[in-house]
Amino acid sequence: MGKRSVREPGTDGERIEGREAADLVAVLAHLGEDFARLREELAEAGLAFRRSREPALVDAAARLALCEERVGDASAQLERLARALGEAAAGGRRRRQDVGFSIIRAQEEERRRLARDIHDGPAQLLANVVFRIEVSQKLLTVDPERAYAEMEQLKTLVRQSLQDVRKIIFDLRPMALDDLGFLPALRGYLGTFGERSGLACDLVVQGRERRLPAPAEVALFRIAQEALNNVWKHADASRVRVSLRFAPDAVELAVSDDGVGFDLEEALARGNGFGLVSMRERAGLVGGELAVETSPGRGTTVRASFPAGPSEGGGTP
């Protein structure tokens, strides 16, 4: 019978859930007890054979002693395997808990950012609109021309507030992502991102475009969004290139910039990974992988790869 390795949860091996691991540990414990009893029985039988002083039985006792030794080795291996399974199950629970905490932190950070954007944008503009309306009401009776000018300014303020609200809605969930798919949503986002950031943005698409499962499309879009915002905020770059490759068995995204780059290990050690941990978790939750290539003075490339599963053709529930 061939060897079968037990891999940690989260690798490309079989995933062993907590309950399954506990059941396996219990089975191994029972087997260990059976082996211990068998070893005792073999030792007693060997002792009885040696005492008989019959040559054939003495030879059998020697063979029994060898069997006893092998059973002991097997019992020790079972104990080690049971211990390793218990530790792996505990480690898997800790990792899942850490991922859950990281997701919660990311969600709370996103809520804080949106609250800040709403407070600094539409909320203040609307407060200003209310004040200007009150001024216009008072001017209507004493200076209609000035009241009309105030109302014209009010229209400008309302239009600006509407643009801010639409931007916030887009950041929350671009409608094109559900209706048209990842690539059209990415094209639309790159257009507005280039205008806001002043960066030259290139989009390169290889392979035949196709829809992905909805969770994968959302994860890819959010990874691209996070990577582009990192370029704008931290890279001091002048150009960013987004590449998307539709391969037969995978879909690959790369976001590259010509910025200052950074020391990846040092940034992660300081807890200042520019959202890299969040992006890795987003990729991992839908079966993808994420890698970062960077060094000081050489720019940064974020690569995400997702297996090409069956298309769902629609939005995320």
Phi, psi and omega in degrees: 000130184289159179284147178230122183272144175261118184257159181291149173302140179096352176267188180277005175276185180291139179274127177253113180283166186303314182294318179298319179297318179297319178296319179296319179298319179296317179298316179296324178296318178296318178298319178300319177296318178298318180295323179296317178295320179298321180295319178297318180295320178295320179296318179295318180295319179297319179297318179296320180295319181293325180291334181291338180062009173286130183306316182295320181289326177296319176297319178296323178298322179296319179293323178296322178298321178295317177298320179300319180296318180293321178297321177299317178298316180297320179297318179296321178295321178297319179298316179297318181295318179297319179295317180295320179296318178299317179293321179295319179297317179296318178296322178297319178297318179296318180296317179296322178295317179298318178298317179299316178298319181295321178296317179299317178299317180296319179295317180294322177296320178295319178297318179298318180297316179295319178299320179294317180297318180293319180295315183283337184255264186303321183298313180291322179296318180293323175298320178294323179298315179301316180297316182291327176296317178299319178297316181298320179300319181290327183282340185304325183272335185254330183210078183303323181296316179293325177298319178298318179296321178298320180293325176297318177294325177300318179300319178298316180297318181294319178299317179297318178297321179297319177298318179297318179296318179297322178297316179297318178299318180296318179296325178292313183192098178296128183298328180298333180297318179283318188279318188246336180113178187297312187296312176300321178296320179294319178300314180298319181293319180299323179298310180290326179296317179299320179294318183287320188270337186078006179275145172282123185244126177246139176239124180239126181240130178238146179086178183274121182296140176207157176286151178247167171306142187306315179300324180291321178296318179296314181298316179298316181296315181294324177295315178299318180298314180296317181296318179294318177296325175297319178300314182296316187278325193238340193275339186054046184259165175247342183215144176227141182238127177249122180245137178229124182238122176266097177269165181301324186247004183198164171237128186239132178243138175224131176241113185240143177228165179256032186274201190281342183067183180194169176274109187297312182298319179295319180296317180292323180295326179278356184074022182241058187271015176051041177079009183295320179297317179299317180295319178298319181293320177302315180295314184296327183294338179244023174083012180262180179227152179224136178226150180235129177244118181197158171197156182304128177083001185237016178075183183220142173232126174255124181243130175234136181230133181233138175296145183277089178277179178294140179290141175262340172067007182216193184274171176282139179301000000 
